[in-house]
Structure formats: structure tokens, C-alpha cells
Amino acid sequence: MQKNDSKGDPTVATLLTWFVPGAGHLYLGKPLFALAAFIVVEGIYLLGLWLSDGRAFEILPPEMRSQFAPFLSPESGNLGAILFQSSRFGYGTGAPAIWPSTMHLGMSLTAFGGILNVLLMSRANFDARMTRASTGLRPETAALASWVIPGLGQILQGRRLRGFLIFLLLVGLFTIGSTMGEGANLDRERHFFYWGGQVLLGLPALLAEIIHGHSPLDHEVPYHDLAVVIGCVAGLLNVLVMLDAYGWSESLHLGEDPKHGLTASNTA
């Protein structure tokens, strides 16, 4: 891969985006895209803060609270926003208060704001390295598709069998975990950190939470701990799927053979 010095340094563009969505593209000389990215990503995060009253970190029990605990959440993908949330709201005042009715929706939106900014960071890094015009599915779009529905990015790339197998395996694994846990693994209020891994499975995890994630528990779930781990592992495995989708599209855009890592001009 060749670095395009005329655009800017990829690492700088990535770090700038991590601090402020769109800042990396502003650095790369794309102010309109930078503004649009800032509005979308920060808008989603701020909407989530408003709907949750900024109280997401209050659900952590006292023994799990620390200065750095909030940064073990998907929101940390948007560093500037999570720093604001931590300093402005933190763990609350300590006084008992009822959660807002839109608490869970708000927490999901702030998490999505962090995940979306990670994809924006990957776009800034790629745009800084791109040395020629190209067409086709962009790397970050393929990765986003694989987050929304596991395997969708691969299907859009024409690797349909791979995509369908990924969907069946990961969603199947997640379904097994959720069934074993009787849905108790789906609630962020019960499992703050494990939920952060689980949400990386995208729409299947979010829909499952909406449908069956906040039911009251009136008995002990026998395989609860195992269920929580399985659900989290399914989400973490989807990160590999997103990287696979990203890398395939990136290779095609850079003129490389994604199967062998050779330039297209050097392959038969």
C-alpha cells in the first residue's frame, strides 16, 4: 500500500476523527463531508444522551465503577463524546431516581454513535491512503453492512455463501446463548460490559433486546453465566467478520487481489 502524502497522514486523520467526528476529513481537505459526518455521528450520540438523561454509566454497580470503567463500552469509539458524558454526567449524584422511559433506547444510540465513529475513523484512514479513483463497495460501507447484519457485507461483495454461513453461525450462536439465558443476557442494565460485546452483533442483538431483553426475572437461570459469555462471544466474532469485509473491499480499491494479497496486475 502506498501512502498519499498530498492528502495527509493516515494515523493523524484517524486520531483526529476519534477525538471529533469529521475532524480527520477536515484535515484531509473534505470540509463538506466532515461537516455531514460530524452532524450525523454527534447527532446520534447527543440524541442518545438526551433520551437517557446521560445516565448510562449509573447502571454500573458501585463495585464496578472506576475512572476508566466507562471507556470499556462501545461509546469509547467516540472519544470526545464519552469524555463529555463522563465529565458532565459521570455516575450521577447518588440520589435515587427513576430511569427515563427511553433509557434503553438512549443507551443503544450512544453505543451506536461510538461504533459509527470507529467506522468513520476507518474511512478517514483509507481516504488518506487512497492514491487513485476507484469504484465499488467502499470498505467502511462493507464493514457497516456486516455490523448491521452479520455476513451482509460479504453478500454485497458477491461472496454469498460465505455471508450466509456467517449469518447462520453467528446468529445461531447468539440465539443459543439467549435461549440458555432466557433473555437475561440481553439487558445492558444487568450486564453492562458483556452487552458491549454483544451489541457488536448489530441488528439481531438489538432486536432481541427490544423483544425480550427487559423481562423481569423471578427465578434463577441455571446457565446464566454461560449464556452471557456465549452472547458476548458472538458479537466479538462479528468484529472479525467486519474486518474481513473491510479488508476485501480495501484490497479491491487498492488494486490488490484480496485472495492472495498480490496486485491485480500480477495475477493471472
C-alpha positions as CSV (number, residue, x, y, z in Angstrom):
1,M,0.0,0.0,0.0
2,Q,1.2,3.4,-0.9
3,K,0.8,6.4,1.4
4,N,-0.6,9.5,-0.3
5,D,1.4,12.3,1.3
6,S,-0.5,15.0,-0.6
7,K,-3.6,14.2,1.4
8,G,-2.3,13.8,4.9
9,D,-1.0,11.2,7.3
10,P,-3.5,8.3,7.8
11,T,-2.7,8.0,11.5
12,V,-3.3,11.7,12.2
13,A,-6.6,11.5,10.2
14,T,-7.7,8.5,12.3
15,L,-6.8,10.0,15.7
16,L,-8.5,13.4,14.8
17,T,-11.7,11.5,13.9
18,W,-11.5,9.6,17.2
19,F,-11.5,12.9,19.1
20,V,-14.0,14.7,16.9
21,P,-16.1,13.0,14.2
22,G,-15.3,14.6,10.9
23,A,-12.0,16.2,12.0
24,G,-10.0,13.7,10.1
25,H,-11.7,14.5,6.9
26,L,-11.4,18.2,7.5
27,Y,-7.7,17.6,7.9
28,L,-7.8,15.8,4.5
29,G,-9.4,18.7,2.8
30,K,-13.0,17.4,2.7
31,P,-14.9,20.0,4.7
32,L,-18.4,19.2,3.5
33,F,-18.1,15.5,4.2
34,A,-16.5,16.4,7.6
35,L,-19.5,18.6,8.5
36,A,-22.0,16.0,7.5
37,A,-20.2,13.3,9.4
38,F,-20.0,15.4,12.5
39,I,-23.7,16.2,12.4
40,V,-24.7,12.6,11.9
41,V,-22.4,10.9,14.4
42,E,-22.6,13.5,17.1
43,G,-26.3,13.9,16.5
44,I,-26.9,10.3,17.2
45,Y,-24.8,10.4,20.3
46,L,-26.4,13.5,21.7
47,L,-29.9,12.2,21.0
48,G,-28.9,9.1,23.0
49,L,-27.7,11.3,25.8
50,W,-30.9,13.3,25.8
51,L,-33.1,10.1,25.8
52,S,-31.2,8.5,28.6
53,D,-30.6,11.8,30.6
54,G,-26.9,11.0,30.3
55,R,-27.3,8.3,33.0
56,A,-25.9,5.2,31.2
57,F,-23.0,4.8,33.5
58,E,-25.2,5.0,36.6
59,I,-26.3,1.4,35.9
60,L,-22.9,0.1,36.9
61,P,-22.9,-1.2,40.4
62,P,-20.6,0.7,42.9
63,E,-18.0,-2.1,42.9
64,M,-17.6,-1.9,39.1
65,R,-17.2,1.9,39.0
66,S,-13.8,3.4,38.4
67,Q,-12.3,6.3,36.5
68,F,-11.8,4.2,33.4
69,A,-14.8,1.8,33.6
70,P,-16.9,3.9,31.1
71,F,-14.2,3.5,28.5
72,L,-14.8,-0.2,28.3
73,S,-18.0,0.5,26.4
74,P,-18.8,0.9,22.7
75,E,-19.2,4.7,23.4
76,S,-15.4,4.9,23.7
77,G,-15.3,4.8,19.9
78,N,-16.3,8.5,20.1
79,L,-13.7,9.8,22.5
80,G,-14.7,13.4,22.6
81,A,-18.3,12.5,23.3
82,I,-17.6,10.0,26.0
83,L,-15.2,12.4,27.7
84,F,-18.0,14.9,27.7
85,Q,-20.5,12.4,29.0
86,S,-18.2,11.2,31.8
87,S,-17.3,14.7,32.9
88,R,-20.8,16.2,32.6
89,F,-22.9,13.2,34.0
90,G,-20.5,10.6,35.3
91,Y,-22.1,8.2,37.8
92,G,-24.8,10.7,38.8
93,T,-25.4,12.4,42.1
94,G,-26.1,9.2,44.0
95,A,-29.6,10.2,44.8
96,P,-32.3,7.5,43.9
97,A,-34.2,8.4,40.8
98,I,-36.4,6.5,38.3
99,W,-34.9,5.8,34.9
100,P,-36.4,7.7,32.0
101,S,-38.8,5.6,29.9
102,T,-36.4,6.0,26.9
103,M,-33.4,4.9,28.9
104,H,-32.6,1.8,26.9
105,L,-33.1,3.4,23.5
106,G,-30.8,6.3,24.6
107,M,-28.1,3.9,25.7
108,S,-28.3,2.0,22.4
109,L,-28.0,5.2,20.4
110,T,-24.9,6.4,22.3
111,A,-23.3,2.9,21.7
112,F,-24.2,3.2,18.1
113,G,-22.6,6.7,18.0
114,G,-19.4,5.1,19.2
115,I,-19.5,2.2,16.7
116,L,-20.3,4.5,13.8
117,N,-17.4,6.8,14.7
118,V,-15.0,3.8,14.6
119,L,-16.2,3.1,11.0
120,L,-15.7,6.8,10.2
121,M,-12.1,6.5,11.6
122,S,-11.5,3.6,9.2
123,R,-12.8,5.7,6.3
124,A,-10.5,8.6,7.2
125,N,-7.6,6.2,7.4
126,F,-8.5,4.7,4.0
127,D,-9.1,8.1,2.3
128,A,-5.7,9.3,3.4
129,R,-4.1,6.3,1.8
130,M,-6.1,6.1,-1.4
131,T,-4.0,7.1,-4.3
132,R,-6.4,6.6,-7.3
133,A,-10.0,6.9,-8.1
134,S,-11.9,3.6,-7.9
135,T,-15.5,2.3,-7.8
136,G,-17.3,-0.4,-5.9
137,L,-18.4,-1.0,-2.4
138,R,-16.3,1.1,0.0
139,P,-14.5,-0.7,2.8
140,E,-16.3,1.1,5.7
141,T,-19.7,0.5,4.0
142,A,-19.0,-3.2,3.8
143,A,-17.9,-3.3,7.4
144,L,-21.1,-1.3,8.4
145,A,-23.2,-3.8,6.5
146,S,-21.6,-6.7,8.3
147,W,-22.3,-4.9,11.6
148,V,-26.0,-4.3,10.8
149,I,-26.5,-7.9,9.7
150,P,-23.6,-10.4,10.2
151,G,-22.5,-11.5,6.7
152,L,-24.3,-8.8,4.8
153,G,-21.1,-7.1,3.8
154,Q,-19.8,-10.4,2.3
155,I,-23.1,-10.9,0.5
156,L,-22.9,-7.4,-1.0
157,Q,-19.4,-8.2,-2.2
158,G,-20.7,-11.2,-4.1
159,R,-19.4,-13.8,-1.5
160,R,-22.9,-15.0,-0.9
161,L,-22.1,-18.5,0.5
162,R,-19.6,-17.0,3.0
163,G,-22.1,-14.4,4.0
164,F,-25.0,-16.8,4.6
165,L,-22.8,-19.2,6.6
166,I,-21.5,-16.3,8.7
167,F,-25.1,-15.2,9.4
168,L,-26.2,-18.7,10.3
169,L,-23.2,-19.4,12.6
170,L,-23.1,-16.1,14.5
171,V,-26.8,-15.5,14.8
172,G,-27.2,-19.2,15.7
173,L,-24.6,-18.9,18.4
174,F,-26.3,-15.8,19.8
175,T,-29.7,-17.5,19.7
176,I,-28.3,-20.5,21.7
177,G,-26.9,-18.1,24.3
178,S,-30.0,-16.1,24.6
179,T,-32.2,-19.2,24.8
180,M,-30.0,-20.7,27.6
181,G,-30.1,-17.4,29.5
182,E,-33.8,-17.0,29.0
183,G,-33.1,-13.5,27.6
184,A,-31.4,-12.3,30.8
185,N,-28.2,-11.7,28.8
186,L,-29.9,-9.1,26.6
187,D,-30.3,-6.3,29.1
188,R,-27.5,-3.7,29.4
189,E,-28.7,-2.8,32.8
190,R,-27.9,-6.3,34.0
191,H,-24.7,-6.9,32.1
192,F,-23.1,-3.5,31.2
193,F,-19.7,-4.9,29.9
194,Y,-21.0,-8.1,28.3
195,W,-23.7,-6.1,26.5
196,G,-20.9,-4.0,24.9
197,G,-19.6,-7.1,23.2
198,Q,-23.0,-8.4,22.4
199,V,-24.1,-5.3,20.6
200,L,-21.3,-5.8,18.1
201,L,-23.6,-8.4,16.5
202,G,-25.7,-5.5,15.3
203,L,-29.4,-5.7,14.4
204,P,-30.0,-9.2,15.6
205,A,-28.8,-8.3,19.1
206,L,-30.7,-5.0,19.3
207,L,-34.0,-6.6,18.0
208,A,-33.7,-9.4,20.5
209,E,-33.2,-6.9,23.3
210,I,-36.2,-4.9,22.2
211,I,-38.4,-8.1,22.1
212,H,-37.2,-10.0,25.1
213,G,-34.5,-8.1,26.8
214,H,-36.2,-6.4,29.7
215,S,-38.4,-9.1,31.2
216,P,-38.4,-9.4,35.0
217,L,-36.6,-12.4,36.4
218,D,-38.5,-14.3,39.1
219,H,-36.2,-17.4,39.3
220,E,-32.6,-18.4,39.0
221,V,-31.4,-19.1,35.4
222,P,-29.3,-22.3,35.5
223,Y,-26.9,-21.5,32.7
224,H,-27.0,-17.7,33.0
225,D,-23.2,-17.2,33.2
226,L,-22.5,-19.4,30.2
227,A,-25.3,-17.7,28.2
228,V,-23.9,-14.2,28.9
229,V,-20.4,-15.3,27.6
230,I,-21.8,-17.0,24.5
231,G,-23.8,-13.9,23.6
232,C,-20.8,-11.7,24.0
233,V,-18.5,-14.0,22.0
234,A,-21.0,-14.0,19.1
235,G,-20.7,-10.2,19.0
236,L,-16.9,-10.2,19.3
237,L,-16.6,-12.8,16.5
238,N,-18.6,-10.4,14.3
239,V,-15.7,-7.9,14.6
240,L,-13.6,-10.4,12.6
241,V,-16.4,-10.6,10.1
242,M,-16.4,-6.8,9.8
243,L,-12.6,-6.8,9.3
244,D,-12.9,-9.4,6.6
245,A,-15.5,-7.3,4.7
246,Y,-13.4,-4.2,5.2
247,G,-10.2,-5.9,4.0
248,W,-11.7,-7.4,0.9
249,S,-13.1,-4.1,-0.4
250,E,-9.9,-2.3,0.6
251,S,-7.8,-4.7,-1.4
252,L,-10.0,-4.2,-4.5
253,H,-9.9,-0.4,-4.2
254,L,-6.1,-0.5,-3.9
255,G,-5.7,-2.7,-6.9
256,E,-4.8,-5.9,-5.0
257,D,-6.1,-9.4,-5.2
258,P,-8.0,-9.9,-1.9
259,K,-7.5,-13.7,-2.1
260,H,-3.7,-13.6,-2.4
261,G,-2.6,-10.2,-1.4
262,L,-1.0,-9.7,-4.8
263,T,-1.6,-6.7,-7.1
264,A,-4.3,-7.4,-9.7
265,S,-1.8,-6.7,-12.5
266,N,0.4,-9.5,-11.2
267,T,-2.3,-12.2,-11.1
268,A,-3.4,-14.4,-14.0
